[in-house]
Amino acid sequence: MAFKHIYFNEDICDGCGKCVEVCMCDAFERNPQKGKAPILKYPDECWFCGCCITHCPHKDEGAIHIITPFPMRGSFKR
């Protein structure tokens, strides 16, 4: 069972497909319904690179949210 770690805000995402085009691991698929958020087809393939957020025209509004698994989170000590 895959952990869903990428979420789309349906109120903000307009289904432009930029995230589908730039995803290096092809985790997304365009939604057949025009104007709807992409479908997360392969969640286990995500590299957590953030390309989808970087190229999203609505990144400032928070159209895409990625939850990085705990073991992959970096930590810094002063």
Number of C-alpha atoms within 10 A of each C-alpha: 5 8 9 12 15 17 16 18 13 14 9 15 21 16 19 18 19 17 25 22 15 17 19 15 15 16 19 24 17 20 16 11 9 11 14 18 26 25 16 20 12 14 18 14 13 18 13 15 13 15 16 23 20 15 14 20 16 15 15 10 11 15 19 22 15 15 12 15 10 7 6 8 8 7 5 4 3 2
